[in-house]
Amino acid sequence: MTTEQELPEYVRRNRDAWDKFAAEYVGPGERSWAEQPGQERWGIFGVPEAELHLLPDDLAGLDTIELGCGTGYVSAWLARRGARPVGIDNSEAQLTTARRLQEQHGLAFPLVHGNAETVPYPDASFDLAISEYGAALWADPHRWIPEAARLLRPGGRLVFLTNSILTYLCVPAYEKDGPATDRLLRPYFGVHRVEWPDAEDGEVEFHLNHGDWVRLLTRSGFDILDLVEVRVPADAATTYEWMDAAWASRWPCEEAWIARKR
């Protein structure tokens, strides 16, 4: 078992930050938990699953793990579709909300307080690993992608949704300067660990360009099945000030990778 002192410093920083952020995500978590099969919505604009098709057609009987589960609503979606989910998250405060919502909705599945880069389950334990933001944004991909590969059985699927590389390139460094622009504001090459200058709680994000994602996934034992670049209607709405629908209807603000373990 990894102790708090043994965790990488960015994991400790993100844990502290998300314990503070957790209260802001109670309401969104409650709304997402209420979504029934066929009603699931993804990302900051709530794009329907019926449009994105990120989930396998048949989840019945599959062992699944949500890497960075937050309030646990994606795992709740999987459970309602017949899967046997496990959720792991770095924030105990987020998991407190998840446990309350489990009881409220009558859905029980394991919730683990831990780091998605070192999951306390044996090799080949799962058929599906999934992350909506979560590990996909807040964990080091050079650690959590190989860990997802370790956890998956041959033929198992990895699905993760995060900010697009174009979003990273085009959002101003300070949120007060408004949403993403139509200009490239930083280099495409060499992106990895990102600390925004106005991140007052010290949180650390991780981004990769497409070539680096391809190399990392294939080197980790995955075949890439799809890259879903999310497009939204021009009248869509989001509460996140760094993005607006006018931009996200022209360029993908989010992207979802779907891969299969060899």
Summary of the structure (lengths in Angstrom):
residues: 262
radius of gyration: 17.3
end to end distance: 28.6
largest distance: 47.6
contacts: 852
relative contact order: 0.15
helix: 35%
strand: 22%
